[in-house]
């Protein structure tokens, strides 16, 4: 029996990315109008979802193939310029996560450039 294809979505720093076959990540854009959505009744919300021409709601079988994974974090020793590290630390909690996000954006831009 053929194993069902798994949709590979990765959560990185609170943002969803699609993991491509070549292991690169493509950011998933969120175009949700949350203010409009919050103003809808549950019945209106269901009706819009049922009639969405850009994509039907996912079936139970499709949801069964979804896999959301956190990327593996590896501890490293990294030497940074003092002013760079000081700036990130001055931004408050989560400075290491922010450094990782900047590096991820750089990596993705370089991958796209070829």
C-alpha positions as CSV (number, residue, x, y, z in Angstrom):
1,X,0.0,0.0,0.0
2,X,1.4,3.4,-1.0
3,X,2.0,5.7,1.9
4,X,0.0,9.0,1.6
5,X,1.9,12.1,0.7
6,X,2.7,14.2,3.8
7,X,2.3,18.0,3.5
8,X,5.4,19.4,5.2
9,X,4.8,22.7,6.9
10,X,7.3,24.1,9.3
11,X,6.7,26.6,12.0
12,X,9.7,29.0,12.4
13,X,9.5,31.9,14.9
14,X,5.7,31.8,14.7
15,X,5.6,31.9,10.9
16,X,4.6,29.0,8.7
17,X,6.8,27.8,5.9
18,X,6.3,25.1,3.3
19,X,9.3,22.6,3.1
20,X,10.0,22.1,-0.6
21,X,11.3,18.8,-2.1
22,X,14.8,20.3,-2.2
23,X,14.5,21.1,1.6
24,X,14.3,24.9,1.1
25,X,11.5,26.7,2.9
26,X,9.0,29.0,1.3
27,X,7.2,31.4,3.5
28,X,3.4,31.0,3.5
29,X,1.7,34.3,3.1
30,X,-1.1,35.2,5.5
31,X,-3.7,37.4,3.7
32,X,-6.4,36.9,6.3
33,X,-8.5,40.0,7.1
34,X,-8.9,39.2,10.8
35,X,-11.1,42.3,11.5
36,X,-13.6,41.2,8.8
37,X,-13.4,37.6,10.0
38,X,-14.1,38.5,13.6
39,X,-17.2,40.4,12.5
40,X,-18.7,37.3,10.8
41,X,-21.2,35.0,12.5
42,X,-20.2,31.3,12.6
43,X,-22.8,30.5,9.9
44,X,-21.4,33.3,7.6
45,X,-17.9,32.0,8.2
46,X,-18.8,28.4,7.2
47,X,-20.7,29.6,4.1
48,X,-17.7,31.6,2.9
49,X,-15.4,28.7,3.5
50,X,-17.7,26.3,1.6
51,X,-17.9,28.6,-1.4
52,X,-14.2,29.7,-1.5
53,X,-13.1,29.5,-5.2
54,X,-9.4,29.6,-4.3
55,X,-9.6,26.3,-2.4
56,X,-12.2,24.1,-0.8
57,X,-11.9,23.3,2.9
58,X,-9.5,20.5,3.6
59,X,-11.0,17.0,4.0
60,X,-10.4,14.8,7.0
61,X,-8.0,12.7,4.8
62,X,-6.0,15.9,3.9
63,X,-5.8,16.9,7.5
64,X,-4.5,13.4,8.4
65,X,-1.5,14.0,6.1
66,X,-0.6,17.4,7.5
67,X,2.6,17.5,9.5
68,X,3.7,20.6,11.4
69,X,7.2,20.4,12.8
70,X,9.5,22.7,14.6
71,X,12.9,22.8,13.0
72,X,15.7,21.2,15.1
73,X,17.7,23.7,17.0
74,X,21.4,23.0,17.5
75,X,23.5,24.8,20.1
76,X,26.6,26.4,18.6
77,X,29.4,28.6,19.8
78,X,29.2,31.8,17.7
79,X,31.4,34.9,17.9
80,X,29.7,38.1,16.9
81,X,30.9,41.6,16.8
82,X,30.2,43.3,20.2
83,X,28.0,46.1,18.7
84,X,25.9,43.6,16.7
85,X,25.3,41.4,19.7
86,X,24.6,44.5,21.9
87,X,22.0,45.8,19.4
88,X,20.1,42.5,19.3
89,X,20.2,42.2,23.1
90,X,18.9,45.8,23.4
91,X,15.8,44.7,21.5
92,X,14.7,42.7,24.5
93,X,13.9,39.1,25.2
94,X,14.3,36.6,22.3
95,X,17.4,38.1,20.8
96,X,18.8,34.7,19.8
97,X,15.5,33.9,18.0
98,X,15.8,37.2,16.2
99,X,19.4,36.5,15.2
100,X,18.2,33.1,13.8
101,X,15.4,34.8,11.9
102,X,17.8,37.2,10.2
103,X,20.1,34.4,9.3
104,X,17.2,32.3,7.9
105,X,16.1,35.2,5.7
106,X,19.6,35.6,4.4
107,X,19.8,31.8,3.7
108,X,16.5,31.8,1.8
109,X,17.5,34.9,-0.2
110,X,20.8,33.2,-1.2
111,X,19.0,30.0,-2.2
112,X,16.6,31.9,-4.4
113,X,19.4,33.8,-6.0
114,X,21.0,30.4,-6.9
